[in-house]
């Protein structure tokens, strides 16, 4: 049994909130630079270069890469051989978010009630997803999610007879409907299978996958490649102003499902696709 103190969790969550809001992850930086070189549309190229300049200024001057610093989504994979010492794990995560957003001077966007809408003034609570796994480590991913793209996300309760073609059309429908509102170029997370809530969770988690990692299942790899190609042929382009770079990536996660259903979700993220990852 390994002991991890809550003060270490607070410290790391705080730092990850600040890191994710100021710096693009390495995989996102690489695909961004590739797209700047590949974009053929003059207007699309202009937008990408402006976004690139924005990212460089953000890192140099420690200014958030987007004014919407998001609602903190935290994925926690907790090893079953870990003992948390020093208080509540959930309270530690939220304290880390509070410190990150207040001390990092990040915009506070969370309201304490969805109808009364009074700002909590420290961007808490976070949305926390726990998973108990083997081992004695805690795997943490912090993904601040802006709502320009979040609002464009969809859940589709397809029929089994809709099959793979129905899945493809649902993805394209979500992207077409999003258009410029999701701040393209986008990263598109897709969850297929499970239940109503499981497919949405997979779609959100898919956004945090390293872009260089490829699925082990052949049909999933083929679906990702085909959808990225077809989405980039829609002509939405950077900033929604036209061009060949509507999406940087399509990441798909799958799970077993019921014989009577084919649930799927599309969670869209903007061009920064913020996330930070650490293992304690």
Secondary structure, DSSP 8 states (H G I E B T S, - for coil): -EEEEHHHHHHHHHHHHHHHHHS--HHHHHHHHHHHHH---HHHHHHHHHHHHHHHHHHHHT--SSS---EEEEEEEEETTEEEESS-HHHHHHHHHHHHHHHTT-----BSSTTT--B-SS--S-EEEEEEESSS-EEEEEEEE-HHHHTT-EEEEE-GGGHHHHHHHHHHHHHHHHGGGG-SSEEEEEEEEE-HHHHHHHHHHHTTS-TT---SSHHHHHHHHHHHHHHTTS---GGGSSSS-SEEEEEEEEEEE-TT-EEEEEEEE-TT---EEEE-
